[in-house]
Amino acid sequence: MTNHHTFQTRLLHNDHKFDRETGAVSVPIQQASTFHQADFDNPGIYDYSRSGNPTREALEDTIANLEGGTRGYAFASGMAAISTSFMLLSKGDHVVISEDVYGGTFRMIHDVLGRFGIEHTFVNMTDLHEVATAIQPNTKVLYIETPSNPLLNITDIQAVSKLAKANNCLTFVDNTFMTPALQQPLELGADLVLHSATKFIAGHSDVVAGLAATNHPEIEEQLGFLQNSFGSILGAHDCWLVLRGLKTLDCRLKQSSESAETIATYLAGHPLVEEVYYPGFNSHPGSSTHAYQSSGAGAVLSFRLKDEAAVRSFSQHIELPVFAVSLGAVESILSYPAKMSHAAMPEHERLKRGITGGLLRLSVGLENPDDLIRDFENGLEYVGAQQKVSKAQ
């Protein structure tokens, strides 16, 4: 099916809108692990589900189409997608990577790749001069996460991609926060886009999944080989859950993003909130870059209270958000990066990146934002009362 329709329509009307065999308007779940070969001299399209599965192929085709790529890949988790992609590298290669990445990515880079002789340099990816200075003769990949997790820093994808090409490097972009609904890195010059599809793409806190898409011929071939070799593929039923979640991605993200702006504005005006990190604010240092490369500010924001005691009091006196790891779901999820998403990062590394004891990350769901604000107001009242008692003592 052609791509002349809008993104919102293409989520529903694509090559997999119905099954060609039966007319079913839901992609069939093909649970088979192996496939009968009528003629071993001329094997069929599928032979073993690690190597290829019709349900997974439907999801992989869909993410490739939505990201403007030529091939997609579905993995067992976001980290499986990221880790397999790093296996495009070889001993002696070097990676330049955003300093404020997801804790699991930090762990993979810092604790695993080094064992295989792959070097790395963490940089402030918002500073192009710093990125350019970090590139070495053996640098093979510039790795971007924008907006970054959890401080929502913005990297200029197009500028970094041009820098990469000028130095014969590849550009990888973690697009989890934005999804192709709001940001399409391949169109901006990136070579590989990665997702934790567990988050906004699936959207219902009921599946763990990773996706990748590329339009780079060499990556297309090599990543397919690595996916089959490592075998960290997404099962058929989980592929179906992600496909189902994708159908409502646009409307979910629109409502959640609108609510996020309302809540971010409320928090920014509250005296107990020391700082709000949200790329939709003009005061955000990356707001103009983000507005250029994305079509919305997204549904994730972070904010900083005074300290861990304030976070503890606040989290114990609110009712609506789930207090948990992860993000991008229909329910709002409040996370404490220092002890959740970035627990794998040593404390001195967290503090260097601004991940303090008072930092909270909020993924806004589909609740009425006024209800969330009332809930937060109640929690902050307890924080204020606690701080008054502490001062009096």
C-alpha positions as CSV (number, residue, x, y, z in Angstrom):
1,M,0.0,0.0,0.0
2,T,1.3,3.5,-0.9
3,N,2.4,6.0,1.7
4,H,0.3,9.0,0.4
5,H,-2.0,8.8,3.4
6,T,-1.3,10.6,6.7
7,F,0.5,8.7,9.5
8,Q,-2.7,8.5,11.5
9,T,-4.5,6.7,8.7
10,R,-1.5,4.5,7.8
11,L,-1.6,3.0,11.3
12,L,-4.8,1.3,10.3
13,H,-4.7,1.1,6.5
14,N,-1.5,-0.7,5.4
15,D,-0.4,-3.9,3.8
16,H,-1.6,-5.8,6.9
17,K,-5.0,-4.3,7.3
18,F,-6.5,-7.7,6.6
19,D,-5.3,-11.2,6.1
20,R,-5.1,-12.1,2.4
21,E,-6.0,-15.7,3.0
22,T,-9.2,-15.3,5.1
23,G,-10.0,-11.5,5.0
24,A,-9.7,-11.4,8.8
25,V,-9.1,-7.8,9.9
26,S,-6.6,-8.8,12.5
27,V,-3.2,-10.2,11.7
28,P,-3.2,-14.0,12.4
29,I,-1.1,-15.2,15.3
30,Q,1.2,-17.9,13.8
31,Q,2.4,-19.8,16.8
32,A,4.3,-22.4,14.8
33,S,7.9,-23.0,15.7
34,T,8.7,-24.8,12.4
35,F,7.2,-25.0,8.9
36,H,6.6,-28.0,6.6
37,Q,8.9,-28.1,3.6
38,A,7.2,-29.7,0.6
39,D,10.4,-29.7,-1.4
40,F,13.8,-29.5,0.3
41,D,15.4,-28.3,-3.0
42,N,13.0,-25.4,-3.1
43,P,12.2,-24.5,0.6
44,G,9.3,-22.2,1.4
45,I,9.5,-18.6,2.7
46,Y,9.5,-19.8,6.3
47,D,11.4,-22.7,7.9
48,Y,11.9,-21.9,11.6
49,S,10.4,-19.1,13.5
50,R,13.6,-17.7,14.9
51,S,14.6,-17.0,11.3
52,G,11.2,-15.7,10.2
53,N,7.6,-15.8,11.3
54,P,4.5,-14.4,9.5
55,T,3.2,-12.5,12.5
56,R,6.6,-11.0,13.3
57,E,7.1,-10.1,9.7
58,A,3.8,-8.2,9.7
59,L,5.1,-6.1,12.7
60,E,8.5,-5.7,11.1
61,D,7.0,-4.5,7.8
62,T,4.8,-2.1,9.7
63,I,7.5,-0.4,11.7
64,A,9.7,-0.1,8.6
65,N,6.9,1.6,6.8
66,L,6.0,4.0,9.7
67,E,9.7,5.0,10.1
68,G,10.3,5.4,6.4
69,G,12.7,2.5,6.4
70,T,13.3,-0.4,4.0
71,R,13.4,-3.1,6.7
72,G,12.2,-3.6,10.3
73,Y,13.1,-6.0,13.1
74,A,11.2,-7.1,16.2
75,F,13.2,-8.1,19.3
76,A,12.4,-9.6,22.7
77,S,12.9,-6.2,24.4
78,G,14.2,-2.7,23.7
79,M,17.6,-3.7,25.2
80,A,17.7,-6.8,22.9
81,A,17.2,-4.4,19.9
82,I,20.0,-2.1,21.2
83,S,22.4,-4.9,22.2
84,T,22.0,-6.7,18.9
85,S,22.6,-3.4,17.0
86,F,25.8,-2.9,18.9
87,M,27.0,-6.2,17.6
88,L,27.4,-4.5,14.2
89,L,30.6,-3.3,15.8
90,S,33.9,-5.2,16.1
91,K,36.9,-5.3,18.4
92,G,38.8,-2.1,18.3
93,D,35.8,0.0,17.2
94,H,34.7,3.1,19.1
95,V,31.2,4.6,20.0
96,V,30.4,8.2,20.8
97,I,27.2,8.1,22.9
98,S,24.9,10.6,24.7
99,E,26.0,10.9,28.3
100,D,22.4,10.9,29.6
101,V,21.0,7.6,28.1
102,Y,18.7,5.0,29.6
103,G,20.4,3.1,32.4
104,G,20.3,-0.2,30.5
105,T,22.1,1.3,27.6
106,F,24.7,2.8,29.9
107,R,25.2,-0.7,31.4
108,M,25.5,-2.3,28.0
109,I,28.1,0.2,26.9
110,H,30.0,0.6,30.1
111,D,30.0,-3.0,31.5
112,V,29.6,-5.3,28.4
113,L,31.0,-3.9,25.2
114,G,34.4,-3.1,26.8
115,R,34.9,-6.8,27.5
116,F,34.8,-7.3,23.7
117,G,37.3,-4.6,23.0
118,I,34.8,-2.0,21.9
119,E,35.6,1.5,23.2
120,H,33.2,4.3,24.0
121,T,33.1,8.0,24.9
122,F,30.1,9.6,26.7
123,V,29.5,13.2,25.5
124,N,27.0,16.0,25.9
125,M,25.3,15.2,22.6
126,T,23.6,18.6,22.6
127,D,27.0,20.2,22.0
128,L,28.1,19.5,18.4
129,H,31.7,20.7,19.1
130,E,32.0,18.2,21.9
131,V,30.6,15.4,19.7
132,A,33.0,16.3,16.9
133,T,36.0,16.4,19.3
134,A,35.2,13.0,20.6
135,I,35.2,11.3,17.1
136,Q,38.3,9.2,16.7
137,P,39.8,7.4,13.6
138,N,38.2,4.2,14.9
139,T,34.8,5.7,15.7
140,K,32.0,3.7,14.0
141,V,28.8,4.8,15.6
142,L,27.3,8.0,17.0
143,Y,24.5,7.0,19.4
144,I,21.7,9.5,20.1
145,E,18.8,9.4,22.5
146,T,16.5,12.4,22.0
147,P,14.7,13.5,24.1
148,S,17.1,11.9,26.5
149,N,16.1,9.8,29.5
150,P,15.3,11.2,32.1
151,L,16.3,14.9,31.6
152,L,14.7,15.4,28.2
153,N,17.8,16.9,26.6
154,I,17.5,17.4,22.9
155,T,20.1,16.4,20.3
156,D,20.0,17.8,16.7
157,I,19.6,14.5,14.8
158,Q,20.3,16.0,11.4
159,A,23.4,17.9,12.5
160,V,24.9,14.8,14.2
161,S,24.0,12.6,11.2
162,K,25.8,14.9,8.9
163,L,28.8,14.9,11.3
164,A,28.7,11.1,11.3
165,K,28.6,10.8,7.5
166,A,31.5,13.3,7.2
167,N,33.5,10.9,9.4
168,N,32.3,7.7,7.8
169,C,30.3,6.8,10.9
170,L,26.8,5.4,11.4
171,T,24.1,7.2,13.4
172,F,21.8,5.2,15.8
173,V,18.8,6.9,17.3
174,D,16.7,5.7,20.2
175,N,13.3,7.0,19.3
176,T,11.3,5.5,22.2
177,F,10.0,8.7,23.7
178,M,8.7,10.2,20.4
179,T,7.8,7.2,18.3
180,P,7.4,7.7,14.5
181,A,4.2,9.5,15.3
182,L,6.2,12.6,16.4
183,Q,9.8,12.1,15.1
184,Q,11.3,10.2,12.1
185,P,15.1,10.0,12.5
186,L,15.7,8.2,9.2
187,E,14.3,11.1,7.3
188,L,16.7,13.4,9.2
189,G,19.7,11.3,8.1
190,A,20.0,8.6,10.8
191,D,20.9,5.1,9.7
192,L,19.2,3.0,12.4
193,V,16.2,3.9,14.6
194,L,15.6,1.9,17.8
195,H,12.6,1.5,20.1
196,S,11.5,0.0,23.3
197,A,8.1,-0.9,21.9
198,T,7.1,-1.8,25.4
199,K,6.4,1.9,25.9
200,F,4.3,4.1,23.7
201,I,4.1,1.8,20.6
202,A,2.5,-1.1,22.5
203,G,1.1,1.3,25.1
204,H,-0.7,-0.9,27.6
205,S,1.9,-2.2,30.0
206,D,1.2,-5.8,28.8
207,V,4.2,-6.7,26.6
208,V,8.0,-6.3,26.5
209,A,9.3,-5.7,23.0
210,G,11.9,-4.0,21.0
211,L,11.9,-2.7,17.4
212,A,14.4,-1.4,14.9
213,A,14.2,0.1,11.4
214,T,16.7,1.1,8.8
215,N,17.1,2.3,5.3
216,H,20.8,1.5,5.1
217,P,21.5,-1.5,2.8
218,E,24.5,-2.8,4.8
219,I,22.7,-2.5,8.1
220,E,19.7,-4.1,6.6
221,E,21.6,-7.3,5.7
222,Q,23.9,-7.4,8.7
223,L,21.2,-6.7,11.4
224,G,19.0,-9.4,9.9
225,F,22.0,-11.8,10.1
226,L,22.6,-10.8,13.8
227,Q,18.9,-11.1,14.7
228,N,18.9,-14.7,13.4
229,S,22.2,-15.5,15.0
230,F,21.5,-14.1,18.5
231,G,17.9,-15.3,18.3
232,S,16.5,-12.6,20.6
233,I,13.3,-12.4,18.6
234,L,9.8,-11.3,19.6
235,G,7.3,-14.2,19.9
236,A,4.3,-14.3,17.7
237,H,1.7,-13.4,20.3
238,D,3.7,-10.5,21.6
239,C,4.1,-9.2,18.0
240,W,0.3,-9.3,17.7
241,L,-0.1,-7.3,20.9
242,V,2.3,-4.6,19.6
243,L,0.5,-4.5,16.3
244,R,-2.8,-4.0,18.2
245,G,-1.3,-1.3,20.3
246,L,0.1,0.5,17.2
247,K,-3.4,1.1,15.9
248,T,-4.2,3.6,18.6
249,L,-0.7,5.1,18.9
250,D,-1.6,8.5,17.3
251,C,-4.7,9.2,19.3
252,R,-3.1,8.0,22.6
253,L,0.0,10.1,22.1
254,K,-2.0,13.2,21.1
255,Q,-4.1,13.1,24.3
256,S,-1.2,12.2,26.6
257,S,1.0,15.0,25.0
258,E,-1.8,17.6,25.6
259,S,-2.2,16.5,29.2
260,A,1.6,16.5,29.7
261,E,1.8,20.2,28.6
262,T,-1.0,21.1,31.1
263,I,0.7,19.2,33.9
264,A,4.2,20.6,33.1
265,T,2.8,24.1,33.2
266,Y,1.2,23.4,36.6
267,L,4.4,21.9,38.1
268,A,6.5,24.8,36.8
269,G,4.4,27.2,38.7
270,H,4.5,25.3,42.0
271,P,6.8,26.7,44.7
272,L,8.0,23.2,45.9
273,V,9.0,22.1,42.4
274,E,12.6,23.3,41.8
275,E,12.7,22.6,38.1
276,V,10.7,21.0,35.3
277,Y,12.3,19.3,32.3
278,Y,9.9,19.5,29.3
279,P,10.9,20.2,25.7
280,G,7.6,21.9,25.0
281,F,8.7,24.9,27.1
282,N,10.3,27.8,25.2
283,S,12.7,28.1,28.1
284,H,14.0,24.6,27.4
285,P,17.5,24.9,25.8
286,G,16.6,22.4,23.1
287,S,13.1,23.6,22.4
288,S,13.8,25.1,19.0
289,T,15.8,22.1,17.8
290,H,13.0,19.8,19.0
291,A,10.3,21.8,17.3
292,Y,12.3,21.6,14.1
293,Q,12.8,17.8,14.1
294,S,9.6,16.7,15.9
295,S,5.9,17.4,15.6
296,G,5.2,17.5,19.3
297,A,6.7,17.7,22.8
298,G,5.6,14.2,23.8
299,A,4.1,12.8,26.9
300,V,7.1,12.5,29.2
301,L,8.4,15.2,31.5
302,S,10.7,15.2,34.6
303,F,10.6,17.5,37.6
304,R,12.8,18.0,40.6
305,L,11.8,18.2,44.2
306,K,14.1,19.3,47.0
307,D,15.5,15.8,47.9
308,E,14.8,12.1,48.4
309,A,12.7,12.8,51.5
310,A,10.4,15.1,49.4
311,V,10.1,12.4,46.7
312,R,9.3,9.8,49.4
313,S,6.5,11.9,50.9
314,F,5.1,12.9,47.5
315,S,5.0,9.4,46.2
316,Q,3.3,8.0,49.3
317,H,0.5,10.6,49.2
318,I,-0.7,10.4,45.6
319,E,-3.2,7.9,44.3
320,L,-3.4,8.0,40.5
321,P,-0.1,7.4,38.8
322,V,1.5,4.0,39.0
323,F,4.8,4.3,40.8
324,A,6.9,2.0,38.7
325,V,9.6,1.6,36.0
326,S,8.6,2.0,32.4
327,L,6.6,4.7,30.6
328,G,4.4,5.2,27.6
329,A,1.3,3.5,28.9
330,V,-2.4,4.3,29.0
331,E,-2.0,4.9,32.8
332,S,0.3,7.6,34.1
333,I,3.6,6.2,35.4
334,L,5.7,8.0,37.9
335,S,9.3,6.8,38.1
336,Y,12.2,7.6,40.4
337,P,15.2,7.4,38.0
338,A,17.9,7.3,40.7
339,K,16.6,3.9,42.0
340,M,14.6,2.7,39.0
341,S,15.5,3.3,35.4
342,H,19.1,4.5,36.2
343,A,19.9,2.3,39.2
344,A,22.5,0.5,37.0
345,M,24.4,3.8,36.8
346,P,26.8,4.5,39.7
347,E,25.8,7.4,41.9
348,H,28.7,9.6,40.9
349,E,27.7,9.1,37.2
350,R,24.1,9.9,38.0
351,L,24.9,13.1,39.8
352,K,27.2,14.2,37.1
353,R,24.3,13.9,34.7
354,G,21.8,15.8,37.0
355,I,19.9,12.6,38.1
356,T,19.6,13.7,41.7
357,G,17.7,12.3,44.7
358,G,14.9,14.7,44.1
359,L,14.3,13.9,40.4
360,L,11.0,12.3,39.3
361,R,10.0,11.3,35.8
362,L,6.4,11.3,34.7
363,S,4.9,9.6,31.7
364,V,1.4,11.0,31.3
365,G,-1.4,8.6,30.5
366,L,-5.0,9.0,29.4
367,E,-6.5,10.2,32.7
368,N,-8.1,13.6,32.9
369,P,-5.2,16.0,33.5
370,D,-7.3,17.9,36.1
371,D,-7.6,14.8,38.2
372,L,-3.8,14.2,38.0
373,I,-3.2,17.9,39.0
374,R,-5.5,17.6,42.0
375,D,-3.7,14.4,43.0
376,F,-0.3,16.1,42.7
377,E,-1.6,19.1,44.6
378,N,-2.5,16.8,47.5
379,G,0.9,15.1,47.4
380,L,2.8,18.4,47.3
381,E,0.8,19.7,50.3
382,Y,2.2,16.8,52.3
383,V,5.7,17.6,51.1
384,G,5.2,21.2,52.2
385,A,3.9,20.2,55.6
386,Q,6.9,17.8,56.1
387,Q,9.4,20.5,55.2
388,K,7.8,22.9,57.6
389,V,8.1,20.3,60.4
390,S,11.8,19.7,59.5
391,K,12.5,23.4,59.6
392,A,10.8,23.8,63.0
393,Q,13.0,21.0,64.4
